[in-house]
Amino acid sequence: MDPLRKLRSELEREISRAWEGLAEGWREVLSRSGEALTRFVRVKPSATDLERRDFPQWALLPSECWETAQSVIVRVELPGMRKEDIDIAIHRGRLQIRGERRSSDDEEKRHYHFMERAFGRFERSIPLPSNIDAARAEVAYQGGVITVIFPKTEAVPPTQLTIK
């Protein structure tokens, strides 16, 4: 094999290996983030949006979920959001938080050196345990953090099935 072809083959193999490592790294970030990495979608494309393609479309919406003897508590950070721009629902055993983070009106007049904040519509879905009473959930929003408290229901032991 001629040395140039050999070098090309080795280079292609190393690039492929590096690309696979990068892809695996992103898969790991997404799986460990528990869906905290949330995609924001611009609502109305306009001429000025074409100039802002480098604005982030992903943002971290950190959350936590824990339980006490009486309840399950979920908290999600939504900094800069107004409660009127947040919609919360429970669907198929998941807490769904939707909303729209709006940018300021004078954004077009700014000359950014960098932008790390995402704007637009988003949806965050958090799995819930099965032993909650969703109808009696309490929701509060304070200081950019939404808190949902679900009272627990009676714990029902799993049903053992017989194989025939």
C-alpha positions as CSV (number, residue, x, y, z in Angstrom):
1,M,0.0,0.0,0.0
2,D,1.4,3.4,-0.9
3,P,2.3,5.6,2.1
4,L,-0.1,8.3,1.2
5,R,-3.1,5.9,1.1
6,K,-2.0,4.4,4.4
7,L,-1.8,7.8,6.0
8,R,-5.2,8.7,4.7
9,S,-6.7,5.5,6.0
10,E,-5.2,6.0,9.4
11,L,-6.4,9.6,9.5
12,E,-10.0,8.6,8.5
13,R,-10.0,5.9,11.2
14,E,-8.8,8.4,13.9
15,I,-11.4,11.0,12.8
16,S,-14.1,8.3,12.9
17,R,-13.0,7.2,16.4
18,A,-12.9,10.8,17.7
19,W,-16.3,11.5,16.2
20,E,-17.8,8.4,17.9
21,G,-16.2,9.5,21.2
22,L,-17.8,12.9,20.9
23,A,-21.2,11.4,20.1
24,E,-20.9,9.0,23.0
25,G,-20.1,11.9,25.3
26,W,-23.2,13.8,24.2
27,R,-25.3,10.7,24.7
28,E,-23.9,10.4,28.2
29,V,-24.6,14.1,29.0
30,L,-28.2,13.8,27.8
31,S,-28.8,10.5,29.7
32,R,-27.4,11.9,32.9
33,S,-29.1,15.2,32.7
34,G,-32.5,13.6,33.2
35,E,-33.9,15.8,30.4
36,A,-32.7,18.9,32.2
37,L,-31.1,20.0,28.9
38,T,-34.1,21.6,27.3
39,R,-34.6,22.8,23.7
40,F,-36.0,26.2,23.2
41,V,-37.7,26.9,19.9
42,R,-38.1,30.4,18.5
43,V,-41.7,31.3,18.1
44,K,-41.8,33.8,15.2
45,P,-38.9,33.8,12.7
46,S,-38.2,37.3,11.5
47,A,-35.5,39.1,9.6
48,T,-33.7,39.8,12.9
49,D,-33.8,36.1,13.8
50,L,-31.6,35.4,10.8
51,E,-29.0,37.6,12.3
52,R,-29.2,35.8,15.6
53,R,-28.6,32.2,14.5
54,D,-25.8,31.9,17.0
55,F,-28.1,32.3,20.0
56,P,-28.5,29.2,22.0
57,Q,-31.4,26.9,21.5
58,W,-30.6,24.7,24.5
59,A,-30.6,25.6,28.1
60,L,-30.2,23.8,31.4
61,L,-33.4,23.8,33.5
62,P,-32.1,22.2,36.7
63,S,-34.6,20.2,38.8
64,E,-34.8,18.0,41.7
65,C,-37.4,15.4,42.9
66,W,-37.5,13.8,46.4
67,E,-40.0,12.3,48.7
68,T,-40.9,12.5,52.3
69,A,-43.2,10.1,54.2
70,Q,-46.3,12.1,53.1
71,S,-45.4,13.7,49.7
72,V,-43.3,13.8,46.6
73,I,-41.8,17.2,45.8
74,V,-40.5,18.4,42.4
75,R,-38.7,21.7,41.9
76,V,-37.5,23.2,38.6
77,E,-35.5,26.4,38.1
78,L,-37.1,28.7,35.6
79,P,-35.2,31.9,36.0
80,G,-36.5,35.0,34.3
81,M,-39.9,33.5,33.7
82,R,-43.3,35.1,34.6
83,K,-45.8,32.7,36.1
84,E,-48.2,33.7,33.3
85,D,-45.8,32.2,30.8
86,I,-45.7,28.8,32.5
87,D,-48.2,25.9,31.9
88,I,-48.1,22.8,34.1
89,A,-49.9,19.5,33.5
90,I,-49.7,15.8,34.4
91,H,-49.9,13.5,31.5
92,R,-49.3,9.7,31.5
93,G,-47.4,9.7,34.7
94,R,-45.2,12.7,33.9
95,L,-45.1,16.3,35.1
96,Q,-45.1,18.4,31.9
97,I,-43.9,22.0,32.2
98,R,-44.2,24.2,29.2
99,G,-43.6,27.8,28.7
100,E,-42.1,30.6,26.8
101,R,-39.1,32.6,27.9
102,R,-39.3,35.9,26.2
103,S,-36.4,38.2,25.3
104,S,-36.6,41.9,26.0
105,D,-37.9,44.2,23.3
106,D,-34.7,46.1,22.9
107,E,-32.7,43.0,22.0
108,E,-32.4,44.0,18.4
109,K,-30.5,47.2,19.4
110,R,-27.8,45.3,21.3
111,H,-24.4,44.3,20.0
112,Y,-23.7,41.0,21.8
113,H,-20.2,39.8,22.6
114,F,-21.6,36.5,23.7
115,M,-25.1,35.0,24.4
116,E,-25.6,32.0,26.6
117,R,-29.3,32.4,27.3
118,A,-32.0,30.6,25.3
119,F,-35.4,32.1,24.5
120,G,-38.5,30.8,23.0
121,R,-41.0,28.0,23.7
122,F,-39.9,24.9,25.7
123,E,-41.2,21.8,27.3
124,R,-39.8,19.8,30.1
125,S,-41.2,16.4,31.1
126,I,-40.4,14.8,34.5
127,P,-41.4,11.2,35.3
128,L,-43.4,10.8,38.5
129,P,-43.8,7.9,40.9
130,S,-47.1,6.0,40.7
131,N,-48.1,6.6,44.3
132,I,-49.1,10.2,44.1
133,D,-52.4,12.0,44.2
134,A,-52.2,14.4,41.3
135,A,-55.6,15.9,41.9
136,R,-54.4,17.3,45.2
137,A,-51.1,18.7,44.0
138,E,-50.0,22.1,45.2
139,V,-48.0,24.4,42.9
140,A,-46.0,27.5,43.9
141,Y,-43.7,29.8,41.9
142,Q,-41.3,32.0,43.8
143,G,-37.8,33.4,43.0
144,G,-37.6,31.7,39.6
145,V,-38.3,28.3,41.1
146,I,-41.5,26.3,40.5
147,T,-42.4,23.8,43.3
148,V,-45.0,21.1,42.9
149,I,-45.9,19.1,46.0
150,F,-47.8,15.8,45.4
151,P,-49.4,14.1,48.4
152,K,-48.7,10.4,48.4
153,T,-51.5,7.8,48.2
154,E,-51.6,4.5,50.0
155,A,-48.8,2.4,48.8
156,V,-50.2,-0.6,46.9
157,P,-47.9,-3.6,46.8
158,P,-47.2,-5.1,43.4
159,T,-49.5,-7.9,42.3
160,Q,-47.7,-11.2,41.8
161,L,-48.7,-12.9,38.6
162,T,-48.7,-16.6,37.9
163,I,-47.2,-18.0,34.8
164,K,-49.4,-20.7,33.1
